[in-house]
């Protein structure tokens, strides 16, 4: 498992009965987590002293209960700064487990010894975009949500990357990739973090189990002659690391050589030394 263990402003403090107690900067949040199927005594005082608690509804969805939490606040990861806020579906605007991937491809970009163009699809609030730009890459950031792209721009400004070579695009990721192929544009690296399920502006249904392999096939066509890496993330329990590995081996290795590795990604839990699983990532590199 790849573990995001270099955080100072974030930690999973404890886990029990379908929930996790987290520290985001100076604030404590309790949020549901489907992986936490065990039940242990909630002895840490943070369970009672939380600043906010997201309660899952039996009918689906849920709602926040606030005690003492600002509307927005910031956390830092190395040189990067992220604005957080609690919003729908329990999220805060950041997936901290992805830091383990930021560290991995950041080293590859910084050590490439040449200009690197990165395409980040389903780019959300820009964690991977900022990590790649901070390492020296020229990044194309694509997300279908105008609000998420605006949020990512704010994170870039807060991180001192206002003038970094980042192209911000509000667009359907698949349609954008198809147009880039027609234009003949190429990238040295691709990052994708597709949702498990979603609907497009015209009601198009996205199911990752049906769409992820065609998307990988599509994006392989966007790679330059000397690509650096290809990263696929999944939060769908049905897509095990072996599945990501198989698809990437099938599409990338015959064309570019290199090697594929796929693992679960996770976050350390302070109270008991366990690691909380947080999805899976597949990595191809030369």
C-alpha positions in Angstrom: 0.0 0.0 0.0 1.1 3.5 -0.8 0.7 5.6 2.4 0.4 9.4 2.5 2.5 9.9 5.7 4.2 13.3 5.1 1.3 15.5 6.2 1.7 18.0 9.1 -1.6 19.8 8.8 -3.8 16.7 8.4 -4.1 13.4 10.3 -6.6 10.6 10.8 -6.7 10.4 14.6 -9.1 7.5 15.1 -11.6 5.3 13.4 -14.7 3.5 14.7 -18.2 2.4 13.8 -18.3 3.7 10.3 -16.6 7.1 11.1 -13.2 8.7 11.2 -12.0 11.5 13.4 -9.7 13.8 11.5 -7.6 16.9 12.2 -7.6 19.4 9.4 -5.2 22.1 10.5 -6.5 23.2 13.9 -10.0 21.8 13.4 -11.4 18.4 14.2 -14.0 16.8 11.9 -15.9 13.5 12.2 -17.0 12.1 8.9 -18.4 8.8 7.7 -16.1 6.2 6.0 -17.5 3.0 4.4 -14.2 1.2 5.1 -14.5 1.6 8.8 -16.6 -1.5 9.5 -15.0 -2.2 12.9 -16.3 -0.8 16.2 -13.9 0.2 19.0 -14.3 2.5 22.0 -14.3 6.2 21.0 -11.9 7.2 23.8 -10.0 10.0 22.2 -11.4 13.3 23.4 -11.6 14.6 19.8 -14.7 12.5 19.3 -16.5 14.8 21.8 -14.6 18.0 21.0 -15.1 18.0 17.3 -15.7 21.2 15.4 -18.1 19.6 12.9 -19.8 16.2 12.3 -21.2 14.9 9.1 -24.2 12.6 9.8 -25.1 10.0 7.2 -28.8 9.7 6.5 -30.5 6.3 6.3 -32.1 7.5 3.1 -28.8 8.4 1.5 -26.8 11.6 1.6 -26.6 13.4 4.9 -25.9 16.7 6.6 -23.3 18.6 8.6 -23.7 19.5 12.2 -21.5 22.5 13.1 -20.1 23.3 16.5 -17.2 25.8 16.0 -16.0 25.7 12.4 -15.3 28.7 10.1 -16.9 28.8 6.7 -13.5 28.3 5.1 -9.9 27.7 6.3 -6.6 26.6 5.0 -4.2 23.7 5.3 -0.7 23.3 3.9 1.2 20.5 2.4 4.9 21.3 1.9 4.8 24.5 -0.3 1.1 24.1 -1.3 -1.8 25.8 0.3 -5.4 24.6 0.1 -8.7 26.3 1.0 -11.2 24.0 2.6 -14.9 24.3 3.3 -17.5 21.7 4.3 -19.9 21.0 1.4 -22.3 18.4 0.1 -21.6 14.7 0.3 -19.3 15.1 3.4 -16.4 16.5 1.4 -14.0 19.4 2.3 -12.4 20.1 -1.1 -9.3 17.9 -0.7 -8.4 14.3 -0.7 -5.3 14.1 1.5 -4.4 10.5 0.6 -3.5 11.8 -2.9 -0.3 13.4 -1.4 1.4 10.1 -1.8 0.9 10.4 -5.6 1.9 14.1 -5.6 5.3 13.2 -4.0 5.8 10.4 -6.5 5.2 12.3 -9.7 6.7 15.5 -8.3 10.1 13.8 -8.1 9.7 12.4 -11.6 8.9 15.9 -13.0 11.7 17.6 -11.1 14.2 15.0 -12.2 13.2 14.8 -15.8 15.8 17.3 -17.0 13.4 18.6 -19.7 10.1 20.5 -20.0 7.2 18.3 -19.0 3.6 18.9 -20.2 0.9 17.3 -17.9 -2.8 16.8 -18.6 -4.9 16.5 -15.4 -8.4 15.3 -16.1 -11.3 15.4 -13.5 -8.9 17.8 -11.8 -11.2 18.9 -8.9 -9.7 21.6 -6.7 -6.3 21.2 -8.1 -4.2 19.2 -5.7 -2.4 17.3 -8.4 -2.3 20.3 -10.7 -0.5 22.4 -8.0 1.9 19.6 -7.1 2.9 19.1 -10.8 3.3 22.9 -11.4 5.3 23.3 -8.2 7.7 20.6 -9.5 8.2 22.5 -12.8 5.6 21.1 -15.2 3.3 23.0 -17.6 -0.2 21.8 -16.7 -3.6 21.6 -18.4 -6.2 21.4 -15.7 -9.7 20.1 -16.9 -12.8 19.7 -14.9 -16.5 20.0 -15.9 -17.4 22.1 -12.8 -16.8 25.8 -13.1 -16.9 26.1 -9.3 -14.2 23.5 -8.9 -11.9 25.2 -11.4 -12.4 28.5 -9.7 -11.6 26.9 -6.4 -8.4 25.4 -7.9 -7.3 28.8 -9.2 -7.7 30.2 -5.6 -5.6 27.4 -4.3 -2.9 28.2 -6.9 -2.9 31.8 -5.9 -2.6 30.8 -2.2 0.3 28.5 -3.1 2.3 31.2 -4.9 1.5 29.6 -8.2 -0.6 32.4 -9.7 1.8 32.9 -12.6 2.7 29.2 -13.1 2.1 27.8 -16.6 -1.4 26.3 -15.8 -4.2 26.3 -18.4 -7.5 26.2 -16.6 -10.4 24.6 -18.6 -14.1 24.0 -17.7 -14.9 21.2 -20.0 -16.1 17.6 -20.3 -13.0 15.5 -19.9 -13.7 12.9 -22.5 -14.8 15.4 -25.2 -11.7 17.5 -24.4 -9.4 14.5 -24.9 -11.1 13.7 -28.2 -10.6 17.2 -29.4 -7.0 17.3 -28.3 -6.4 14.1 -30.4 -7.9 15.8 -33.4 -5.7 18.8 -32.9 -2.6 16.7 -32.6 -1.7 18.0 -29.1 0.6 15.8 -27.0 1.4 15.5 -23.3 4.3 13.9 -21.4 2.1 12.8 -18.6 -1.6 12.1 -17.9 -3.3 12.2 -14.5 -6.9 11.2 -14.2 -9.2 11.0 -11.1 -12.6 10.0 -12.6 -15.7 9.8 -10.5 -17.4 6.5 -9.7 -20.7 7.8 -11.0 -21.9 11.0 -12.6 -24.1 12.7 -15.1 -23.1 15.1 -17.8 -24.8 18.4 -18.6 -27.1 16.7 -21.1 -27.9 13.8 -18.8 -25.2 11.5 -20.0 -24.4 8.8 -17.5 -20.9 8.1 -16.4 -20.1 4.8 -14.7 -16.5 4.2 -14.1 -16.7 0.4 -14.6 -17.9 1.0 -18.2 -16.0 4.2 -19.1 -12.5 3.9 -17.5 -10.9 1.5 -20.0 -12.1 3.5 -23.1 -10.8 6.6 -21.4 -7.4 5.1 -20.8 -7.3 4.0 -24.5 -8.2 7.5 -25.5 -5.6 9.2 -23.4 -2.8 6.9 -24.5 -3.2 8.6 -27.9 -2.4 11.9 -26.3 1.1 10.8 -25.0 4.3 12.2 -26.5 7.0 10.1 -28.0 8.9 10.1 -24.7 6.1 10.1 -22.0 7.1 10.3 -18.3 4.2 8.8 -16.4 0.5 7.9 -16.5 -1.6 7.9 -13.3 -5.1 6.6 -12.8 -7.0 6.9 -9.5 -10.1 5.1 -8.4 -12.3 5.3 -5.4 -14.6 2.5 -6.6 -14.3 -0.6 -4.4 -15.0 -2.8 -7.5 -11.9 -1.6 -9.2 -9.1 -3.4 -7.4 -5.5 -2.4 -8.0 -5.1 -5.5 -10.2 -7.8 -4.3 -12.5 -6.0 -0.9 -12.9 -2.8 -2.7 -13.5 -4.2 -5.0 -16.2 -5.8 -2.1 -18.1 -2.6 0.0 -18.0 -0.4 -3.0 -18.9 -2.7 -3.7 -21.8 -2.7 -0.2 -23.3 0.6 1.4 -22.3 3.4 -1.2 -22.1 3.1 -2.6 -25.6 3.4 0.9 -27.0 5.9 2.6 -24.7 7.5 -0.2 -22.6 8.1 0.8 -19.1 6.4 -0.7 -16.1 3.1 -0.6 -14.3 2.4 -0.8 -10.6 -0.9 -0.5 -8.8 -1.6 -0.4 -5.1 -4.2 0.7 -2.6 -3.5 4.1 -1.2 -4.1 4.9 2.5 -3.7 7.2 5.4 -2.1 6.3 8.8 -4.3 6.3 11.9 -2.6 7.9 14.8 -4.3 6.2 17.7 -3.7 2.6 16.7 -1.0 2.5 14.0 -3.4 1.1 11.4 -3.7 2.4 7.8 -7.1 3.4 6.5 -7.6 2.3 2.9 -8.7 5.2 0.6 -9.0 3.8 -2.9 -6.4 2.6 -5.4 -4.0 4.1 -7.9 -2.3 2.7 -10.9 1.0 4.1 -12.1 2.9 3.7 -15.4 6.4 5.0 -15.8 9.3 4.5 -18.1 
